[in-house]
Amino acid sequence: MTTLANFWLRTAIYTGSNTRALVPDLFRGLGAKRVLLLSDRGLEQAGVVEKVASLFDLTTHGVGPELVGIFLDIRQDAESECVNEAVRYARAVGADALLAVGGGSVLDTAKGVKYALFKGLRDIKEAIPGGLRYESFPQAQFMPIPHIAIPTTAGTGSEVSPIAVIYNEELRLKTNIINPFINADVAVLDPDLTVGLPSKVTAFTGMDALTHAIEALASPMATALTDACALQAIRLIRDYLPEAVRDGGDIRARLEMLHASLLGITAFSFALNAIPVHNFAHAYGAMFRIPHGLANAVFLPVVMEAIPELYLPKAKLLAQALGIYDHGQGNEALLVKSIERIRQLRDDIGLPADFADYPMTEEQFAATIPAVASDPAAVSFPMPPELIRAIGERVVKLTVEKG
């Protein structure tokens, strides 16, 4: 047993409707002069980019921070080439501060840009040749690049996590940079900017947040601090995810899901150890470009059934957080009921139980087994090939086609 733990939530958090209006003043307080806004084309079309960019129209040049550029060519999974393009653009416009507005791909791209600018890199892949770069304090040092993040989805919690997930297109691998200073200085949780999110995206990003919380709760490295965040995240998702999916304009539900996302990734980041659901989601997402939250939603109950020993020690706490009350039936029964409750939640929000929309050949399926085993995050919880195959067969058996 070890008593050493690290819980370093460095990001300041502002939450509530219209909190985006605070952004120019927050940048001023951080000493920013020339701000680069990073987002994506979908949010541009939805009008979200303009809502944020227009805030800088009222600042006085020479006194307030200036918006010197907008970079929108960010694609799914924070591709490394997107990061590199954004780094080149940031240098070209002389940006000294970063404003990330978007979902996990945008937020992780901004982290990659920040890291590359600080380290003087031209190619972010140089930082993660083996798939994982872990830097801890005091070796890791503060990056003096003012950085504000505004999440527009409630799933990854990337605005506060010390982890950047960057997709390596050449290796078809999701790689990770872990550094306590890579996350934003300030997170602005404005539910008004999430109301236009499609119900399906709301659903699978919410299941990503739930997976973070459950894997944190089950982690051998969990502490009372991470448990507190994980359990409250599960309660909030239980209560507000179905409502956010049903009524996207429900500001209370949207805000509480942003809180749940933040709490879930906080627990996950500081209890990081065994994350078998994410090992599968990383591998399948990288190989078949399955959205990360959807992959987690499909794998979560299957993995929990296949590896019950990981979840049994906290089965009672998990059941209580999911609204299941203990009548003395024991941890095994409570875990079974919790898994069923997760499946029921997934059904209620309209997500599938398999990857029928992502057909694959037998040869492709066979390649998923070493991909899961070699996921950079799998080192803490290696799984035998036969277990990886058995879990995969549960979700792709109806879609496998003979090549």
N, C-alpha and C positions, 0 to 999 in steps of 0.2 A: 504494500500500500504506500502511495506517495501523497504527501500533503502539499506539494508544489503546484500552484495553479497561477494562471495569468488572466486577468480580466481587465482589459484596457480599452474601454469605449471612449475614444478620443474625440469623436464627432459631436459638435453642438447640434441640437435638434430643435427646430421650430415647426410647430404643427398647427393646422387650422385653415379654414377657408381664406383665400386671398393672401396667404402668407408669402406668396411669390412677390408681392409688392415690396417686401423688405429686402430683396436681393441686392439692388444697387447700394443701399446703405450698409449691408453686410459686407459687400466687397470693399467698400470704402474703409470699413473698420479693419479689414484684413490687409489693407495697404495696396490693393490692386489698382492699376492704372489702365491696362489694356486687356479686355476680357474677350476670350474666344468662347462662343456658344457651340456646343456639340449636341446634335440631335439626329433625327432620321427623316426620310422623305414622308413616311406615313404621318408623323406628327406635324410636319409642315402642312400637308394636305388637310389635316384635321384642325388647323388653326392654332395649335398649341405653341408652336415656335414663335408665331407673331405675338401671342399674348405675353410671352416672356421677353422677347426682344424689344417690344415697345416700351417696356419699363425703363429702358436706358434713354429714351427720347427726352425724358425730363431731367436727365443729369446735365450738369454744366461742364463742358469740356475744359480740362485744365484743373477742375475742382473734383468732379465726380468721376467714377470709372467710365471708360468709353468702351462700347461694344465694337471691336475692330474686325470681327469676322464671324461667319456662321458656317460650320462644317456639317453637312447633312448626309454624306455618303457613307453611312454606317449600316452594315448588314448584320444578319442574324449571327449570333454567337461571338460577336466581337472578333472578327477575322483579323489576323495579324497584319494583312496588307491594308486594311482600313485604319488600323492604328498607325502604321507607317505613313500613310497618306495624310492623316490628321496631324502627325508630328511635323511633316514637311510644311503643311499649311500654317500651323501655329508659328513656326519659325519665320515663314515668309511675311506674315502680318505683324510680327513682333509682339505676340501675345505674352503677357506675364501672369495671366490668371485663366482658369478654366471653369466654365459653367456647363454642367452636364444635365440635359433635360431628356428623360426617356426611360425606357425599361432597362433590364439587365445588360443588354448588348451595348447600349449607349453608355451606361454608367461604367462598365468594365473597360470600354474603349477609352474613356476619359482617364481612367486609372493608368492604363497602358501608356497614354500620351504623357501624363504627368511623370511616370517613372522614366520614360525614354528621354524627356527633356532634362530631368534632373541628372540622369546618368550620362547624357551626351550620346545616346544611341541613335543610329539611323535605321536599324532593323530590330524590332522588339524581340524577334526570335533569338537574337544573340543573348538575351537575358535568361532564356529558358531552354537551353539546348537539350536537356534531359527530361523536359516536361514539367519540372517543378523547381522553383527557386524559393527557398525559405530563408528569410532574413529577420532576425529578432533584435530587439534593443538589448544592449547598447551598440551593437555593431551597426544596426539600422539607425539612420539619423533622419531628423526632420527634413522634409522637402519644402523649401520656402517658395512654393507656387500656390497662391490663393486658389482654393478649390471649393466650389459649392455644387451640390447635387440635388436635383429635383426629380424624384422618381414619378413616373407616370403609370407604373404598374405596381401591384402589391404582391410581390413574390420573391424576388431575389434578395431584397434588402441590401443590395450592393452599395447603396449610398453610405452605409456605416461599416461595412465589413472590411477587414484588412486583407482581403483576397481579391485578386483580379484573375478572371478566367478568360484566357485568350486562345482562340482557335488557330491551330497551325494547319494551314491548308495543305502543305506538302506532306505532312505526316498523317493528316486526317485525325488529329488528336487535340483534345482540349487540355491546354497547359495552364499552370497556375503560378502566379507570383503572390507570395504571402509576405507582407511587410506592414508593420504597425502604423506607418505614415502614408500608406498609399490611398487610404480612404479619404473622403471629403472632409474639409475643415468644418463645414456646416451642411446639414441636411435640411431641406425645406419640404415638409410633407403637406402639400396643398391638395386636398381631395377634389377641388374644382377641376383640376387638370386630369383627373382619372375618369370623369363621368362619361366620356365618349368611348371608353375602352369596350370593345365587343365582348359579349357575354362569354364566349368560348375562351377568349384570352384571359378574362377575369377569372374563369374557372380554373384553368390549368396553372396560372401564376399563383393562385391561392393554394393549390395543392403543392406547389413548390415550397411555399412558406410552411405548410403543414409538415412536409417531409423534413425540412430543416429542423423544425421543433422536435419531431419524434426521434430523429437520429441523434439530436443533441441530448435528449432525455435518456436515450439508451446507451450513450457513449460511456465507456469505462473511465473517461476523463471528466465526466460531469461533476459539477459542484453544486452547492446550494444556490450560488449566484446564477449559474446557467440553467438549473432546474426552474428557478423562479421565472426567468424569461421564457423558457420553453413551455411551461405549463400555462402561463397567461396567453401566449400565442395560440396554443391549441384551443383554449376556451374562446378566444375572440374569433378564430376561424370557424369553430363549431357554430357560433351564434350569428356571425355576420357574413360569411361567404355565401350561403344560399341567398340571402337578401340582396347582396351586391350583384349576384348573377341575375336574380329575378328582376330587380329594379336598379339599373345602372345609375340612376339619378339620385339614389338615396345617399346623401352626403355623409350621414352618420355611419352607414355601413362602409362607405368608401374610406373614410378616415380611420375607422377601427381596423380595416384590413391593412392600411398602411402601417398602423401601429403593430399589427400582428406580424407583418413581414419583417419589420425592423427588429422586433423581439426574437423572432425565429432565427434570423441569421446571426444575431448577437450570441444566442445560446450555441448555435452551430459552430461559430468561429472560435469560441473560447472553450469548447469541449471537443474540439476536432480530434477524431481518432477513427473509430470504426464507422464507415458510412457506406455500407454495401448497396443501399438503394441508389445513392449517387454514383457509385462505381458503374452500375448498369446504365443509368441515365446518361452519364458522360460518354460511355462507349457507343451506345445506340444513337445518341444525339449526334456524335461526331461522324459516325458511319453513314447514317441515313437522314441526317438533318431533321430529326424529330424534335419539335420544340421541347426544351428542357423540362418545363413544368408538366407537360403531357406525359413525357417519359417517366417522371417521378410518380405521377398519378397512377399509371398502369402498373409500375413495379412495386409500389409501396406495400400493398397488402400481400402480394405474392412473396416478396422477400421476408416479410414478417412471419408468414406461415412456414417458410422454408428454414428460417434460422431463429426459432422461438427463444433459444437460450440467450440471445442478445437482448431480448425485450422483456423477458419474464421478471427480472429483478425490479423493474419499475412498472409492472403491469397494473398494480392498484392505482398508482398516481395517474397513469395514462387513462385508465378507465374513468376515474373521477373527472378528469379534465374534459373527457368526451361526453360527460353527462350520464355515465353508467355507474350505478351505485352498488357497492359491495355488500352482498348479503351472506358473506361467509363462504362463497363458492370456491375461493382459492385463485391463485395467480393464473393458472392455466386456463380456467374458465373465463376469467376476466380478459385475458389476452385474446381469446377466441371472440368474445363479444366486441372487443375494441376493433379487431380486424373487420368484423361484420359491420360495425358502425362506420368505419372508414369507407368500405365499399358502398354502403348506403348513401353516404355523403357524396361520393363520386357519382353515383347514379342520379342523385337529386340535382346535381349541377350539370348533368348532361354530358359527362365524359365517358369515353369507351373503356372497356376492360382489357383491350388488346390493341395490336397494331394493324388491324385490318386495312387501314388506309395507307399503310407503308409496306406493301408486299416485298418479299425478298426470296431469293433462291436458297436452296439447301446449302450451296457453297457460301453464299453471303452469311447465312445463319451460323455456319461452322466458324466463320471468321470472327464472330462476335465473342466467342469463348476466350481466345487469347487477348482480344481487345479489352474485355472486362478485367481480366487478370492483370493486364499491364497498365490499367488506368493509374496515373501518378498518385492518386489518393488511395489506392488499394493496398499500399504497403503495410498499413496498420491492421488490416483485416483480410489477409489472403484467403481466397475461397478455392477449393479444389475444382478442377475442370468439370467433373461430373455434376457438382452442385450448380455451377454456372449454367451448364447445359440444361439441367432440369428446370431451373427457374426460367430460362429463356423459352423453353418449349411450352411453358404455361401461357405465354402471351403471344407467341408467333406461330403456334402449331396450325392455326386455321389459315395462315397467310403464306406458309412456306410452299413454294412451287418447285417442281423438279426442273433443274436447269437443263 
